[in-house]
Amino acid sequence: MARQFMSVRETAEYLKMSVPWVYREAPRVGLAPYRFGSGKNAKLQFKVSDIHAWVKQQRMSAA
């Protein structure tokens, strides 16, 4: 079964960005996090399909 979600750290590694960037900028650029749990124990994760779609959108067209 394929994974549906990536942790913040996995997302940062996949995107070649820092963990603070993922916390701060990912929601601003259109990567919506999912929160699992509540309070201090809540874990943010990102849907793998959302990450792949966002990466595709970042592709620059040949001018």
WODALIN-V189240 format. One record per pair of residues at least 6 apart in sequence whose ideal C-beta (glycine too) atoms are under 6 Angstrom apart, sorted by the first residue. I is the first residue (numbers start at 1). J is the second residue. Records with the same first field share a line. If there is no record, write none. Layout:
I: J / J
This chain:
3: 48
5: 45 / 47
6: 46 / 48
7: 45
8: 19 / 22 / 44
9: 19
11: 22 / 46
12: 19 / 22
30: 54
31: 46 / 54
33: 44 / 46
34: 45
35: 42 / 44
36: 43
37: 43
